[in-house]
Amino acid sequence: MVTEKRTVLLVGGAGYVGSVITGHLLRKGWHVRCLDQLIYKNESCAWPYLSVPQYEFMQGDIRDPRFANKALKGVDDVVILAGLVGDPITSKYPDESHAINRNGVASFIDAMQHHPVDRLIFVSTCSNYGLVEVDTAVDENYPLAPLSLYAKHKVEMEQKILGLKGKAGFHPTVLRFATAFGLSSRMRFDLTVNEFVRELHLGKELLVFDPNTWRPYCHVRDFARAIEEVLRAPTSKVAFEVFNVGCEENNFTKLMVVEEIMRHIPRSKVTYQERGADPRNYRVNFDKIRRVLNFTPEISVQQGISEILAALSQGLFDHVEEQRHFFGNYEIFLPTALIPDLKRAG
Ligand SMILES: NC(=O)c1ccc[n+]([C@@H]2O[C@H](COP(=O)([O-])OP(=O)(O)OC[C@H]3O[C@@H](n4cnc5c(N)ncnc54)[C@H](O)[C@@H]3O)[C@@H](O)[C@H]2O)c1
């Protein structure tokens, strides 16, 4: 438990990862305030916490300084998760991505400088490594080669934050998350492990592009533990530091993910195709977070697969197709009043 009463602002806290972090930090004694525009009509993600006195929800856009300043009032620490997340949604909505993931996040960080915030955790992505040609797992110092608009904006924001050394009153940390898997109240079935499990559970034929490409994976509950570790760590260990978050054991090729699912569903029909639209291929080294923060994820890809299969077989996700917009990042819903701002911001 946290010994003193600390309030953490989760920006984008009603999303897939944020919903799990919320529950975790509330259980550990934090006060949690969530600022989220609910762009996937994901208001139900706040519902489980509304009866918790230490939880506060604010609907609002990070681009709007009125919401940013209101949300920042009285908070100790900030975690930025908000944005359009993933390569497909950012290439579908490039103007919105530019306005939110780049200009919106940047203006929010500028607004933070007018508030006595202690820490900032910026959640970035291992996608920033892009296509890694070497046959080694890359660490935080490996040159970044973002391939998508999504990763390019993440890299820009990382650089902005790390460039604040000596200028900002707060202590920032950049966390490059592996690809997430596992259950959340905002379940995303557009992420590799979750998607493959559901498709094969439904008995569909699965088409897998570039089966031998590597990717690191990490369970959403382990991400929540990582956020807790960074919030608790002495600032001397985490300020202006970048950490990859995940573990080597969860570096998997897509073929390996399919093989694990087929242990449960052996007669699945899977076809493989080379040269898909997504050339990312990277194995990641997680020594730094283990060494500096003594953090290791606890949940394997195999356990995650079992967990998702158990939920699917209990009928908990029988209505995904009827609410497709909620169960993946396919389509966004922004208030029309904010659309003109987009054009200016872009
Ligand atoms: N899911 C993954 O596999 C993964 C991997 C690496 C890094 N990350 C990072 O983790 C973070 C969370 O990802 P996620 O999977 O939970 O995504 P998500 O899409 O489920 O959640 C994003 C949240 O941000 C909110 N949001 C979007 N634009 C907003 C705006 N303008 N103002 C306020 N709120 C806004 C959305 O409503 C949503 O609730 C992101 O920063 C992402 O880049 C995720």
Ligand as a Chemical Component Dictionary entry (heavy atoms), coordinates in Angstrom:
data_LIG
# 
_chem_comp.id                   LIG 
_chem_comp.type                 NON-POLYMER 
_chem_comp.pdbx_formal_charge   0 
_chem_comp.three_letter_code    LIG 
# 
loop_
_chem_comp_atom.comp_id 
_chem_comp_atom.atom_id 
_chem_comp_atom.alt_atom_id 
_chem_comp_atom.type_symbol 
_chem_comp_atom.charge 
_chem_comp_atom.model_Cartn_x 
_chem_comp_atom.model_Cartn_y 
_chem_comp_atom.model_Cartn_z 
_chem_comp_atom.pdbx_ordinal 
LIG N1  N1  N 0  -2.144  -2.091 -26.211 1  
LIG C1  C1  C 0  -0.888  -2.331 -26.549 2  
LIG O1  O1  O 0  -0.529  -3.413 -27.063 3  
LIG C2  C2  C 0  0.154   -1.289 -26.308 4  
LIG C3  C3  C 0  1.486   -1.596 -26.621 5  
LIG C4  C4  C 0  2.463   -0.611 -26.438 6  
LIG C5  C5  C 0  2.118   0.628  -25.922 7  
LIG N2  N2  N 1  0.809   0.879  -25.641 8  
LIG C6  C6  C 0  0.459   2.210  -25.138 9  
LIG O2  O2  O 0  -0.368  2.071  -24.010 10 
LIG C7  C7  C 0  -1.317  3.141  -23.977 11 
LIG C8  C8  C 0  -2.717  2.598  -23.805 12 
LIG O3  O3  O 0  -3.028  1.718  -24.886 13 
LIG P1  P1  P 0  -4.420  0.938  -24.915 14 
LIG O4  O4  O 0  -4.197  -0.352 -25.600 15 
LIG O5  O5  O -1 -5.020  0.980  -23.574 16 
LIG O6  O6  O 0  -5.268  1.874  -25.919 17 
LIG P2  P2  P 0  -6.809  2.244  -25.926 18 
LIG O7  O7  O 0  -7.100  2.721  -27.295 19 
LIG O8  O8  O 0  -7.619  1.108  -25.376 20 
LIG O9  O9  O 0  -6.912  3.454  -24.893 21 
LIG C9  C9  C 0  -6.644  4.790  -25.226 22 
LIG C10 C10 C 0  -7.583  5.655  -24.412 23 
LIG O10 O10 O 0  -7.272  7.018  -24.720 24 
LIG C11 C11 C 0  -8.498  7.740  -24.834 25 
LIG N3  N3  N 0  -8.278  8.916  -25.672 26 
LIG C12 C12 C 0  -7.972  8.936  -26.991 27 
LIG N4  N4  N 0  -7.856  10.187 -27.436 28 
LIG C13 C13 C 0  -8.093  10.997 -26.366 29 
LIG C14 C14 C 0  -8.114  12.404 -26.190 30 
LIG N5  N5  N 0  -7.888  13.241 -27.221 31 
LIG N6  N6  N 0  -8.352  12.899 -24.959 32 
LIG C15 C15 C 0  -8.607  12.073 -23.920 33 
LIG N7  N7  N 0  -8.607  10.729 -24.034 34 
LIG C16 C16 C 0  -8.344  10.185 -25.238 35 
LIG C17 C17 C 0  -9.457  6.748  -25.443 36 
LIG O11 O11 O 0  -10.815 7.107  -25.242 37 
LIG C18 C18 C 0  -9.058  5.450  -24.760 38 
LIG O12 O12 O 0  -9.827  5.244  -23.603 39 
LIG C19 C19 C 0  -1.110  3.945  -25.251 40 
LIG O13 O13 O 0  -0.330  5.071  -24.977 41 
LIG C20 C20 C 0  -0.355  2.996  -26.143 42 
LIG O14 O14 O 0  0.444   3.656  -27.078 43 
LIG C21 C21 C 0  -0.179  -0.041 -25.811 44 
# 
loop_
_chem_comp_bond.comp_id 
_chem_comp_bond.atom_id_1 
_chem_comp_bond.atom_id_2 
_chem_comp_bond.value_order 
_chem_comp_bond.pdbx_ordinal 
LIG N1  C1  SING 1  
LIG C1  O1  DOUB 2  
LIG C1  C2  SING 3  
LIG C2  C3  SING 4  
LIG C2  C21 DOUB 5  
LIG C3  C4  DOUB 6  
LIG C4  C5  SING 7  
LIG C5  N2  DOUB 8  
LIG N2  C6  SING 9  
LIG N2  C21 SING 10 
LIG C6  O2  SING 11 
LIG C6  C20 SING 12 
LIG O2  C7  SING 13 
LIG C7  C8  SING 14 
LIG C7  C19 SING 15 
LIG C8  O3  SING 16 
LIG O3  P1  SING 17 
LIG P1  O4  DOUB 18 
LIG P1  O5  SING 19 
LIG P1  O6  SING 20 
LIG O6  P2  SING 21 
LIG P2  O7  DOUB 22 
LIG P2  O8  SING 23 
LIG P2  O9  SING 24 
LIG O9  C9  SING 25 
LIG C9  C10 SING 26 
LIG C10 O10 SING 27 
LIG C10 C18 SING 28 
LIG O10 C11 SING 29 
LIG C11 N3  SING 30 
LIG C11 C17 SING 31 
LIG N3  C12 SING 32 
LIG N3  C16 SING 33 
LIG C12 N4  DOUB 34 
LIG N4  C13 SING 35 
LIG C13 C14 SING 36 
LIG C13 C16 DOUB 37 
LIG C14 N5  SING 38 
LIG C14 N6  DOUB 39 
LIG N6  C15 SING 40 
LIG C15 N7  DOUB 41 
LIG N7  C16 SING 42 
LIG C17 O11 SING 43 
LIG C17 C18 SING 44 
LIG C18 O12 SING 45 
LIG C19 O13 SING 46 
LIG C19 C20 SING 47 
LIG C20 O14 SING 48 
# 
